């Protein structure tokens, strides 16, 4: 090899690695998603006019999804249990976007009432005629130790986060296969990829979602225009922390921590919409150092286990001492 070429490589390779490292240090999503945000389709173009059904739309990530989708020009179906909160979100959508009242359907929905999901699907179709995107965002979190947690809490988490999501998906999916197109986007979590203390049931429900939708994707290879996408956020500013399960079904969370250190909801949702617009199948969304853990679990699990054991032990000790909130 020519000496000049060798010399150039000697300097360029370390420079390339340095740039890559610097990008990773400041990254807040996986590189596929960040690349899509730089050079891919814009949500404002790709999602305009589409009918998007958002569950858990009364607060947190779901509420922010409604606002940003409205600004993209999407027509919306807003679902959650609290109809008054859904109407509030609808009003704000109409204020911040160029949509008409008939472009947004408030459709109260309880994921636990699975026998009602067929009727809700029919109501959505009767109103808009079709559904382009379903965003499964409804669910609850957890903060309790396994040894202190009632089995009823685990049952409730699986019924809501997993079976409720599967039930609604099974109502929407035949419509999409009949049309030959559509997107089903499910909000999972970093704990759907790795374990975490104080969230054994929540983590199990998210692992179940990951397994279900990864398997479902393989069954739909005859429908290349149907996107099955999972979103795995790290810590995000959201009211979900105030509604988390504890060791008993009806016991509320005592306190919720300051969330200023978490990713802003608006940034998380923006990255989600970029992923949807660019058909990203799995999105990792988190600030550092949490994003590093995604890659460690994927590519260096032994190191990840070592780090998790240390951090997990400290978190459990703090929880027992009353120093840990969500």
N, C-alpha and C positions, 0 to 999 in steps of 0.2 A: 504493500500500500504506500502511496506517495507520502513523503514526510510531512508535507503541508496539510494533507487531509488528516493524518494522525494528530498533528498539533492542534488543528481546528477542533477535532472531536474531543481532545483532552480538555479543552476549555468549554466547549459547548454543552457536553453532557452534564458536568456539574452545575452549569448555569441553568440548564433545563430542570434539573432536579431541585435546585433552589427555588426557582419560580413556582414549580409544582407544590413544593412544601409551603411556600408563602400563601399560595391560593388556598391550600387546605386549612391553614391556620385561621384564615378569615372566612372560611366557607360556613354557610348555614344550611346546606343541603348537599345531597350526593351530587357527584360531578355530572351525571346524566341530566339531572334536573336543572342544575345551574347552566349547563351548556344550552339546554332548551330555552332557558330564560334569556340567554344572550342572542341566539341566532334562530330560535324556533318560531312557531306560530304565536301570534299575540292573542290572548283570550278575548280582547275586545273585538277581534275580527272573527275568530273561530267559533265563539260561543253566542254571538249575536243572533237573536231570534229563536234560539233553541229553547225547548221546554225542559226545565230542570226541576226535579223533585228533591227537596232538601228535608231530611228528618232532623230532629233536634234543632229546629230553626229558631227557637224562642230565646236562645242565649248563646254565649261563647262562640265557638268556631262556626256553628250553624247560623247564628245571627249575622256574623261577619260575612259568611258566604252569601247570604241573601243580599246584603248591601253591595258587595263587589260584583255579583252576578247581575244585579239590577243595573249597575253602571255599565256593564258589558252589553246590555240590551237583551238579556235573556228573559224569557217568560218563566214565572216561578210558581211552584206549588210548595207552600210552606206548611210543614207538619211538626207537631209536638203535642203534648197533652194540654197545655194552657192556651186556650183560644184567645184570651185577652192579650197575652204577650205576643202571640202571632199577629194579631191586629195592630199592635204597636209597631212591630217590625215592618209590617206591610206599609203603614203610614210613612215610616222613615224611608223605606225604599222608594215610594212615590215622590218623596221630597227631594231625594238625592239623585234621581235618575229620570230619564225621559221615557217613562212608562205610563200607561193608562191603568185605571182601576181594574179593568177586565184582564190585564196582563198578569195579575197576581191572584192566585187562588189560595185562600186560607183553608186548610184541610186538617182539622184536629185529628190526631192519631196517637194511640197508645200501643207501643210495640208489644206490650204484654198481652193485649187482647187480639190474639192471632186470628180468631174467627172473624174479626172485623176487617181484616186486611183485603180480602177479596172485594168487599163493598167499597172500600176506600180507593182501590185500583179502578173500579168501574166508574166511580165519581170523577176521578182524575181524567179518565179517557173521555167521559161524556163532556167534560168542560173544554179540554184542549184538543181532543181527537187523537193525540199520540203523546209519548214521553220519549225524549231524546236522552236524558241523563238522569239516573237515580244516584243521589249521594247519601249513602247510609252513614249518618253522623250521630244518631241518637244513642244514648247509653249513659252509664254511671261508672264512677271510679270506686276505689276502696282505700281505706287506711286502717289496717288492723293486723295483728299477728295471727298466724295460722292457729296456734294452740289456744287462742282465746276466741276464735271466730266460730259462730254457729254455722252448722251445715246449711241452714235456711238461707244464710247470706250467700253462700256459694251457689245454691239453687237459683236465687234471685238474679245473681250476676249472669249466670248462663242463660236463664230465661230471657232476660232483657237484652244483654249485649250480643249474645250469639243467636239464640233461637228466634228472637224478634226480628233481627236483621235478616236471617235466612228466610223467614216466613215472607217478609215483604219482597225480598229479592225473587222468590219463587213466583210471586204474583206478577212482577214486572217482566221477568226474563222471557216468558212465552211471547209476550207482545213484541219484544225486541227481536227474538228469533224469527217471528213471522214477518217483521219488517226487514230483517237482515242487517240491522244496524242499531247502534245505541251504546251507551256507556254505563257501567255500574261501578261506582267509586265508593270504597268503604274506608272509613277512618278507623284505622287500627291504632297502634302505639309502638313506641320503642320497646315496651314490655311485651309486645306481640312477637318480638324477635329474640328477646333475652329476658331473663328473670330479674325480679327486683323485690327487695324486702317490703313488707307491709301491703303487698298487692298480689297475694297468691291467687285469689279468685279472679281479680281483674285481669291479671296476666294470663291466666288459663283461658278466659273468655276471648282475649285478643289472639292468643295462639290458635284457638279454635277457628277464629275468623280467617287467620292467615292460611291455615290448612285447607279450609273450605274453599276459599276463593282461588288459591293456587291450584287446587284440584279442578275446580269448575273451569278455570281458564283452559286446562288441557282437554276438557270435554267439548269446548266450543271452537275447535280448530276449523270446523266447516263454516264458521261465521267470522271471517277475518275482520269484518267491520264492526264487531262487537268488542268493546274494550272492557276488560276486567282489571281494575286498578285498585291497589291498596295503598293507603297513606299511613306512614309511620312517624307521627310527630314525637318529638321529645317534649320537655316541659314548655307549655304554652300558657299565656295568660288567659284564664277561662274561669267561669263560675262553676265548672264541673267540680272543682275542689270543695265547694260549699255543700254539695249534694252527695258526697261520697258515702258509700256504705262503711259502717264500722263493724265491731264484733257482733252486734245484734241488729236485727232488721230495722227497728224503729228508733235506734239510738243515733242522734245527730252528731256531726263532727263538732268537737268542742271549740276549736279555733282553726282558722286557715291562715297560712303564712303570707307575708308580703310577696307579691308576685312580680316585683319590678325586675328581678334577675332573669325572668323567663322571657322567651321569645314573644314579641308583640303579636297578637292575634292577626292583625292586618297583614303582617309579613308572611305568616304561615299560610293564610288563605290565598295570598297572591301566588305563592309557590305552588299551591294545590291547583289553582286554575291554570297556571302555566303547564303543569303536568297533564291535566285533562286535555288542554288544547293541543298537546303534542303526543298524546296517547302513551304516556309513560306508565308502565305496568306496576311499578313499585316505587314509591317516593320516600326517601329518608329526609326528614326536615327537623333540624335541631341546630342550636348554637353549640359551639365548643364549650366544655370538653365532651358533651354528650355525643356529638357527631363522631368523635374519635372512637367511642364505644361501639357504634354501629360497625365500623370497619374492623375493629378488633374482634368482635364476635363473628364476623364473616370470615376474616382471613387469619386471625391468630387467637383462636378460642382458649388455648391454654393460658395465654397472657391475660385474656379477658376474665377468665375465672379467677385468677390470682388477684387482679384489681378489684373485682366485684366482691370477693370474700372480705377484703380489707374494708372497703367502703360500706358494704352491707352490715358488717359487724358493728361499725361505728354508728350507723343509722339506727340499728335495733337498740343499741345501748342508749342512745339519745332519746329514742321513743319511750323506752321503759322509764327513763328519768323525767319524762314529761317535757323534753326539750324539742321534740319534733312535731311539727304540724305538717300539713300537706304542702 
